């Protein structure tokens, strides 16, 4: 079975061009306790649609391929 972290990075790499197209980017930080930590960069960091993009886009895409992932957390929004 493929390493979940590698699979998550592959999914993020597939999503990256869409974010770059909107002036942003995404950076994989870590995968720990079934939670993916990412960092949104550029226009994506302050976008009003960030929560929607994160949950309905990025999190949904990752969970579809790696069902054990419980959540995707943007470390920019963690204080």
Secondary structure as UniProt FT lines:
FT   HELIX           4..21
FT   TURN            22..23
FT   STRAND          24..32
FT   TURN            33..34
FT   STRAND          35..42
FT   HELIX           43..46
FT   TURN            48..49
FT   HELIX           50..52
FT   HELIX           53..59
FT   HELIX           60..65
FT   TURN            67..68
FT   STRAND          71..74
FT   HELIX           75..77
//
